[in-house]
Amino acid sequence: IISGAIRVRDEMLLAASEALAARVSQENYDKGLIYPPFSNIRQISAHIAANVAAKAYELGLASHLPRPKDLVKYAESCMYSPGYRNYR
């Protein structure tokens, strides 16, 4: 979405899986975890989105031009941030 690509190629799915795998630390592996902790989901999601967008730009599939200089920061700026009022 952040790149404006309207097609998803296998290379983009591979970029997403590589980004997810890169977020798993040795400490996580030592604990027997194959995924990073859910407590870091927003940061992990931004890195995944940035990797997929970078691949879309590389493949010439992106329509949001020019390419942002920092795709991770751009992905973070596009994220929805829920804000709930306290009614009590």
KAHU-V946616 format. One record per residue. N is the residue number from 0. RES is the residue in one letter. PSI is psi in whole degrees, 0 to 359 (NA if undefined). BURIAL is I if it has 9 or more other C-alpha atoms within 8 Angstrom, else O. Layout:
# KAHU-V946616
n:N res:RES psi:PSI burial:BURIAL
n:N res:RES psi:PSI burial:BURIAL
This chain:
# KAHU-V946616
n:0 res:I psi:319 burial:O
n:1 res:I psi:342 burial:I
n:2 res:S psi:344 burial:I
n:3 res:G psi:15 burial:I
n:4 res:A psi:139 burial:I
n:5 res:I psi:356 burial:O
n:6 res:R psi:149 burial:O
n:7 res:V psi:122 burial:O
n:8 res:R psi:161 burial:O
n:9 res:D psi:324 burial:O
n:10 res:E psi:327 burial:O
n:11 res:M psi:321 burial:I
n:12 res:L psi:321 burial:I
n:13 res:L psi:320 burial:O
n:14 res:A psi:322 burial:I
n:15 res:A psi:315 burial:I
n:16 res:S psi:325 burial:I
n:17 res:E psi:321 burial:O
n:18 res:A psi:319 burial:I
n:19 res:L psi:314 burial:I
n:20 res:A psi:325 burial:O
n:21 res:A psi:340 burial:O
n:22 res:R psi:356 burial:I
n:23 res:V psi:121 burial:I
n:24 res:S psi:166 burial:O
n:25 res:Q psi:325 burial:O
n:26 res:E psi:320 burial:O
n:27 res:N psi:315 burial:I
n:28 res:Y psi:318 burial:I
n:29 res:D psi:330 burial:O
n:30 res:K psi:358 burial:O
n:31 res:G psi:13 burial:O
n:32 res:L psi:139 burial:O
n:33 res:I psi:354 burial:O
n:34 res:Y psi:153 burial:I
n:35 res:P psi:162 burial:I
n:36 res:P psi:144 burial:O
n:37 res:F psi:338 burial:O
n:38 res:S psi:342 burial:O
n:39 res:N psi:22 burial:O
n:40 res:I psi:322 burial:O
n:41 res:R psi:317 burial:O
n:42 res:Q psi:317 burial:O
n:43 res:I psi:315 burial:I
n:44 res:S psi:321 burial:O
n:45 res:A psi:319 burial:I
n:46 res:H psi:321 burial:I
n:47 res:I psi:312 burial:I
n:48 res:A psi:319 burial:I
n:49 res:A psi:318 burial:I
n:50 res:N psi:317 burial:I
n:51 res:V psi:317 burial:I
n:52 res:A psi:318 burial:I
n:53 res:A psi:319 burial:I
n:54 res:K psi:321 burial:I
n:55 res:A psi:318 burial:I
n:56 res:Y psi:318 burial:I
n:57 res:E psi:322 burial:O
n:58 res:L psi:356 burial:O
n:59 res:G psi:23 burial:O
n:60 res:L psi:351 burial:I
n:61 res:A psi:141 burial:I
n:62 res:S psi:350 burial:O
n:63 res:H psi:100 burial:I
n:64 res:L psi:149 burial:O
n:65 res:P psi:165 burial:O
n:66 res:R psi:132 burial:O
n:67 res:P psi:146 burial:O
n:68 res:K psi:319 burial:O
n:69 res:D psi:99 burial:O
n:70 res:L psi:329 burial:I
n:71 res:V psi:313 burial:I
n:72 res:K psi:322 burial:O
n:73 res:Y psi:318 burial:I
n:74 res:A psi:317 burial:I
n:75 res:E psi:322 burial:I
n:76 res:S psi:338 burial:O
n:77 res:C psi:351 burial:O
n:78 res:M psi:144 burial:O
n:79 res:Y psi:132 burial:O
n:80 res:S psi:105 burial:O
n:81 res:P psi:136 burial:O
n:82 res:G psi:114 burial:O
n:83 res:Y psi:137 burial:O
n:84 res:R psi:147 burial:O
n:85 res:N psi:114 burial:O
n:86 res:Y psi:6 burial:O
n:87 res:R psi:NA burial:O
